[in-house]
Amino acid sequence: MIEIRNLTKTFENFTAVDSLNLRIETGEFFGLLGPNGAGKTTTIGMLSTLLLPSSGEILIDGEPLTRKRKDIKRKVSVITQEYSMRQDMDMDEIMEYQGRLYFMPVKQIRARTEELFAFAGLKEHRRKTIRKLSGGMKRKLMVCRALLTDPQILLLDEPTAGMDAISRRQMWNLLRQLNEQGLTILLTTHYIEEAQSLCGRVALMNSGKLEEVDTPARLIERLGAYAVDEMHPDGIHSFYFHERVQAIDYLSGLQGQCTLRDTTLEDVFVEQVGKHLS
């Protein structure tokens, strides 16, 4: 269980995360959504202890997370946006190097590597150097590397950035399986449909603060389950309704190009967060 209490991070005169309070339950798949500069990556940085909070605290299973608490830090693993792997090493070398950093016995490293490569479908590519891997295979390898030490919490910062649609869905399936096995996952993503598909709850974040925290279904329900898109000279304007009959009645009175569809989490994001952006 992750508990964040009044977490704040400032850089000189800029507050990136502002008094964040959040509780993520054990085994939860939680999404953190927000525009660029919302504070998502900074929050991940503090949860991984790469960044130190200016104030506030983070508790993991009731214990404070600090750089000195190696026993607590070992419960958490992180996958960053960047490909942080040497290009001249192959997959086996990446895994062995990671394991040695954690003082794992070589026999344990190799056994765990076999298990993870089989799980991720990477065994036939293991002798390729990193520079010869596709973007999707690199992301899968980063997941395997993060899981090598058998963490309880996985932090994912834009894990499918730059992936094609097929590779992205393969990653979704991989993450679902990990979560079903009991792994707690915190995901940041710009792909709103990704969060709607994977996450049990999401938080909408903007300017370092939380806007709303709830399940995707309840957030959509509050906005309205049905959307009417109406084409205007300045673009598409969307209107939301709780009942389908209301949406149809409104649609019947319109002229010009318009459509009726189900509301999505992206609509919620645009309405709740986008309205604050210039």
Buried (B, 14 or more C-beta within 10 A) or exposed (E): BBBBBEBBBBEEEEBBBBBBEBEBEEBBBBBBBBBEBBBBBBBBBBBBBEBEBBEBBBBBEEEEBBEEBEEBBEBBBBBBBEBEBEEEBBBBBBBBBBBEEEEBEEEBBBEBBBEBBEBBEBEEBBEBBBEEBEBBBBBBBBBBBBBBBEBBBBBBBBBBBEBEEEBBBBBBEBBBEBBEEEBBBBBBBBBBEBBBBBBBBBBBBBBBBBBBBBEBEEBBBBBBBBBBBBEEEEEEEBBBBEEEEBBEEBBEEEEEEBEBEEBBBBBBBBBBBEEEEE
